[in-house]
Amino acid sequence: MLEPLEATRVIARPAALDAVRVSPGTLLMRLALDDALVIGGDVQVDDPFAIVVPDSGWVAWRFGEDQLREALVRLCAFEIHAGLNQGMVAGLPAKIWIDGDRSLVIVAAAYAAEFEERFR
């Protein structure tokens, strides 16, 4: 079941994102050189021009790593690896995070119902 994510979007200079500090247990996903999504905690960025804003536009499906690989074998056209993966899953844009016991499939909240239907 998809659940809403408490996330923060950080847009900053690449060097500032390299030095970002997050609270323990927080997931920092680097989406691009100057763009990161922070899930589940606080973030500190040493960049006076950084944009740090709540981003409630995401939902996630949590899996164990083996469950995730089984589910994605039929829905994902690209090979997944540990860390961040981005691409089409079940025909919808998604982010896949694999880190041991923290495996997530993240989609824009606008696609939540469609994604759940296709994922079954």
N, C-alpha and C positions, 0 to 999 in steps of 0.2 A: 504494500500500500504506500502510495506517495504521501509524503508529509512536508509541510512548509519548512523552509530553511531560514534560520536567523543568520543573515549574511551581511557583510559590509563590503562595499566596493571601494577599492583604492586605486586611484590613478595618480602616478607620480613618476619622477625621473627614474630611469632604470637603476641608477646607483642607490637611490633612496629605497627602492623596493628590495634591493639586495640586502640592505641593512635593517629592514623592518623588524620590529620586535612584537611578538604575540604572546598572549598568556598561555600557560601550560594547557595542553589538550586541544588547542586551537588548530584548525586546519587552514593553511595558507596555500591557495592554488594560484600559481602564476599563469595567467591566461595569455599574456603577451609581455613584451619587454617592459611596458609602462602600465600594465593593468593586472590587478590581482583581485581575487575573491577570497574573503576571510570568513570562515564559518565557525561559529560556536565560541567566540571569545573576543577579547579586546585586542586592538592593534595600535601601535605607536609608530608614526612615520616622521623621520627627520627631514622634512621638505616643506618649507613655508608655502609653496604653491600646490601642494598635494590636494587632491580631492578625495575626501574620506566621507562616505555617505552610507546610510543603511540601504540595503538592496533586498527588498522583500519579493522580488520577482522570480524566485526559484523554488522548486520542489525537488525532493530527493526520494529515492528508493534505496534503502539500506540492505546490504547482502553480506553474507560470508563470501570469501573469495571464490571458493568452489561453486557455490550457488550462482554467483555472478557469471562465472565463465560458462556454466551450463546454460544459463538463460541467454547469454549474448551470442552463443555459437550460431543460433538460427536468426538472430536479429541484427547482427553487426557485421558489416562488410570489411572491416579493417581489423588487424591484429591488435589486441590490447596488451598492455604491459604495466608494470608497477608505476605508480605516479599518475600524472594527468594524461588523459586521452580525450580528444575532441573529434567529433564527427557525427555522421548520421547513424542513429540507432532506431530500428523499426521505422525508417523513413523520416525521422524527426531529428533536428539538431540536438545533440546532447553532450554532456561532459561525463566522463567516467573517471572516478578516482579509486585507485587500488593501493592500499597501504596495509598489508597484513589483514587484521580483523576489521579495518575500516574501509569497506568498499561501498561506493555510492554511485548511483546513476542519477545525474542531475539534469533536469530539463526546465525550460522556462515555464512558469506557472500557467501561462496561457495555453500550453500544450498538455497540461496534466491529464485531463479526461481522455484525450486522444491517445496519449502515450499508454495509459493504463489499459485501454481497450486493445491496443496493438500488442502489448507485452504479455497478455494472457495466453 
